Amino acid sequence: MSNAPVILVNLLKAKPGKQDALIAILKQNTETIIRTLEGWNTTRLIASDNGDGVVIYSEWQTSAAVEAMRADPRMKAYFPRILELATIDTMMGAAVFGEAR
């Protein structure tokens, strides 16, 4: 069994003019809910330069932790708020290569 983190990537396509509101709600959710969840390691929000979207890059200890996050009642209440501002595509996996300078 690998100790490598599970990586969750969410690509959010913001509705016109909604990127700033989207970032604000994502940041608030990370600070108040995500960081309290068992198995969470890190989250980064990456905003597009043209204002049309945000990528959420997060690392979790296990895929079960991701599923528990998705099932959490606070998260279930949060998802409709996101869908008012953006569409979401998601993928979960593991890092297979990385390089840094």
Summary of the structure (lengths in Angstrom):
residues: 101
radius of gyration: 13.9
end to end distance: 29.1
largest distance: 44.3
contacts: 260
relative contact order: 0.29
helix: 37%
strand: 33%
